[in-house]
Amino acid sequence: MSRRRKKAPRPEHPIETALRAASSIGQLEILAGIDRSPEGRKAFWDDYKHINPPAASLDAGCQELRRRARQRAGLKPPHSGLKPMPLS
């Protein structure tokens, strides 16, 4: 009987640790590279204000912040086969 070795888990990217450690929306905004001025924050969040109920708009915005943070760190979206877009 042959014994198969278990594959070692992939090392986690540092951005995943930082995203888990983020305890506020402001920290997520910083990781995502959102402009921290009131105008910059408003410009980002205005894209989500139409979603109802309000908790769903907050969830969608936070999900986008995490996506942008991963993209900024150079991670590809899972299973997309696409390269991350360059940030301006």
C-alpha positions as CSV (number, residue, x, y, z in Angstrom):
1,M,0.0,0.0,0.0
2,S,1.5,3.3,-1.0
3,R,1.2,6.3,1.2
4,R,0.6,9.7,-0.3
5,R,2.2,12.7,1.2
6,K,-0.1,15.5,2.0
7,K,0.8,18.6,0.0
8,A,2.0,21.4,2.2
9,P,-0.4,24.4,2.2
10,R,0.6,27.3,0.1
11,P,2.2,30.1,2.1
12,E,-0.3,33.0,2.6
13,H,0.3,36.3,0.8
14,P,1.0,39.1,3.3
15,I,-2.0,41.1,2.0
16,E,-4.4,38.4,3.2
17,T,-3.0,38.7,6.7
18,A,-3.3,42.5,6.5
19,L,-6.9,42.2,5.2
20,R,-7.9,39.9,8.1
21,A,-6.2,42.3,10.6
22,A,-8.0,45.4,9.3
23,S,-10.5,46.3,12.0
24,S,-12.1,49.3,10.3
25,I,-13.3,50.5,6.9
26,G,-10.6,53.2,7.0
27,Q,-7.9,50.5,7.2
28,L,-9.4,48.7,4.3
29,E,-9.5,52.0,2.3
30,I,-5.8,52.5,3.1
31,L,-4.9,49.0,1.9
32,A,-7.0,49.5,-1.3
33,G,-5.3,52.8,-2.0
34,I,-8.4,54.9,-1.8
35,D,-7.9,58.6,-1.6
36,R,-8.3,59.4,2.1
37,S,-9.7,62.9,1.6
38,P,-13.4,63.3,2.3
39,E,-14.0,63.9,-1.4
40,G,-12.0,60.8,-2.4
41,R,-13.9,58.6,0.1
42,K,-17.2,60.1,-1.0
43,A,-16.4,59.4,-4.7
44,F,-15.7,55.7,-3.8
45,W,-18.8,55.2,-1.6
46,D,-21.2,57.0,-3.9
47,D,-21.0,54.0,-6.3
48,Y,-22.6,51.9,-3.6
49,K,-25.2,54.2,-2.1
50,H,-28.0,52.9,-4.5
51,I,-27.8,49.3,-3.1
52,N,-30.6,48.4,-0.7
53,P,-30.7,47.5,2.1
54,P,-27.8,49.8,3.4
55,A,-26.0,46.8,4.9
56,A,-25.7,45.3,1.5
57,S,-24.1,48.4,0.1
58,L,-21.6,48.4,2.9
59,D,-20.8,44.7,2.2
60,A,-20.4,45.4,-1.5
61,G,-18.1,48.4,-0.9
62,C,-16.0,46.4,1.6
63,Q,-15.7,43.5,-0.9
64,E,-14.5,45.9,-3.6
65,L,-12.0,47.4,-1.2
66,R,-10.6,43.9,-0.5
67,R,-10.5,43.2,-4.3
68,R,-8.6,46.4,-4.9
69,A,-6.2,45.7,-2.1
70,R,-5.4,42.3,-3.5
71,Q,-5.0,43.8,-7.0
72,R,-2.7,46.5,-5.6
73,A,-0.6,43.8,-4.0
74,G,-0.3,42.0,-7.4
75,L,-2.6,39.1,-6.8
76,K,-4.7,37.8,-9.6
77,P,-8.4,37.3,-9.0
78,P,-9.0,33.6,-8.3
79,H,-9.7,31.4,-11.4
80,S,-9.8,34.4,-13.7
81,G,-6.7,33.8,-15.8
82,L,-6.3,37.6,-16.0
83,K,-3.4,39.7,-15.1
84,P,-3.9,42.5,-12.5
85,M,-4.5,45.9,-14.1
86,P,-1.8,48.4,-13.5
87,L,-2.8,51.1,-11.0
88,S,-2.6,54.7,-12.1
